[in-house]
Amino acid sequence: MHRRAFAAIDGSDPVGYFTKGGPVEGGDVTARYKGAIWRFADQVSADAFAANPAAYAPAFGGYCAFAASRGYLAPTTPEAWTIVDARLYLNANLRARELWLEDVPGNIAKGEANWPGILG
């Protein structure tokens, strides 16, 4: 049985968060990683990701970091993001990001404790 790959993080270029300071729409350049299709704005971003995907892939599989800290999964939006200690964290919306930012170390610790058990 084959699982169908999906576009990770709404098709945003994960490298762009680090190099452009925010979400960048991915284009036709793609790579597969952990069962998903990752889209990139250009070949330079794709090459950087290929060299070290763990450095660019968001925490908690690209699911909402605030939701993970509370023990459940939620989709994310590209505009609700934060980089902490060279790790990308995404949130469901700007309000979830605001709540997550109230206790970043605590929310990261809670999310890591809940992960990957919340995947089911």
Residue pairs with C-beta under 8 A, 6 or more apart in sequence:
3 35
5 32
5 35
5 36
5 37
6 35
6 36
6 37
7 26
7 36
7 37
7 38
7 39
8 14
8 33
8 36
8 37
8 38
8 39
8 57
8 62
9 38
9 58
9 62
9 76
9 78
9 90
10 76
10 77
10 78
11 25
11 26
11 39
12 23
12 24
12 25
12 26
12 39
12 78
13 23
13 24
13 25
13 26
13 27
13 39
13 40
13 41
13 45
14 38
14 49
14 56
14 57
14 58
14 88
15 24
15 40
15 41
15 45
15 46
15 48
15 49
15 56
16 22
16 23
16 24
16 41
16 45
17 23
17 24
17 56
17 81
17 83
17 88
18 56
18 83
18 88
19 45
19 48
22 79
22 81
23 78
23 79
23 81
24 41
24 45
25 39
25 41
26 38
26 39
26 40
26 41
27 39
27 40
27 41
27 42
28 39
29 39
29 40
29 41
29 42
29 43
29 45
29 46
30 37
30 38
30 39
30 40
30 46
31 37
31 38
31 40
31 46
31 49
31 50
31 53
32 38
33 49
33 53
33 57
34 57
34 61
36 62
38 49
38 53
38 57
40 46
40 49
48 56
49 56
49 57
55 86
56 88
57 88
58 76
58 81
58 87
58 88
58 89
58 90
59 65
59 68
59 87
59 88
59 89
59 90
59 108
59 111
60 68
60 89
60 90
60 111
60 115
61 115
61 116
61 119
62 76
62 90
63 73
63 74
63 75
63 76
63 90
64 73
64 74
64 75
64 76
64 90
64 91
64 92
64 96
65 82
65 89
65 90
65 91
65 100
65 107
65 108
65 111
66 74
66 91
66 92
66 96
66 97
66 99
66 100
66 107
67 73
67 74
67 92
67 96
68 110
68 111
68 114
68 115
68 118
69 100
69 106
69 107
69 108
69 110
69 111
69 114
70 110
70 114
71 114
71 118
72 118
73 118
73 119
74 92
74 96
75 92
76 90
76 91
76 92
77 90
77 91
77 92
77 93
77 94
78 90
79 94
80 90
80 91
80 92
80 93
80 94
80 96
80 97
81 88
81 89
81 90
81 91
81 97
82 88
82 89
82 91
82 97
82 100
82 101
82 104
83 89
84 104
84 108
89 100
89 108
91 97
91 100
100 107
